[in-house]
Amino acid sequence: MPFTIAPKRRGRKKLKRVQEALQPMDVEANPLGHPDPAPSSSTALKRRGPNKLKRVQEATRPLNVEANPLGQPCNDEECPLARFIGLLVRDPNLLPITVKDWRKVPMEWKTMLFETVRAKFNIEGPKVKKWVLTKMGTLWRGWRNELKDTFFYPEMPLHKQYELHDYPVDLTQWRHYVDYLHTSKAKVCM
């Protein structure tokens, strides 16, 4: 009986990509194992790419963000701030997904990420650093869980599991993460 997928919380495009990865390859039609050629540009749908926060990236000076006494942003620049933090924690070159717990991320990395945020946003206050680091941890943990919920199937063979990953994620990091998810310690947390 072939391996079937029980639909998780995912869109049709991701489900289709998972199902295509599980299909046996027709070696006669495609002997080298290369993917089929992309459809012509006239038939391909245009899709939005990843959010790069052009307004924040191209700003010549830091955007001003006011913080309340708890260190939380309290003006309309909060939304770009949270999005920028999310953009940073999803970058596999800055913060790998192979670290098991946010508390185990080295403080040098957290400080470097915080300084990157301060370079783009003028945010001052006594508890701002704590809020920003807490927000980073929340968004990073949520992203790892989203990757697990979207691309990880415990019943799937490992070699197929290694092929299924989100494109911005580094392949070696994804393999380490999948290996971790197959351990008994990770299964207890699921």
Order of alpha helices (4+ residues) and beta strands (2+ residues): alpha-alpha-beta-alpha-alpha-beta-alpha-alpha-alpha-alpha
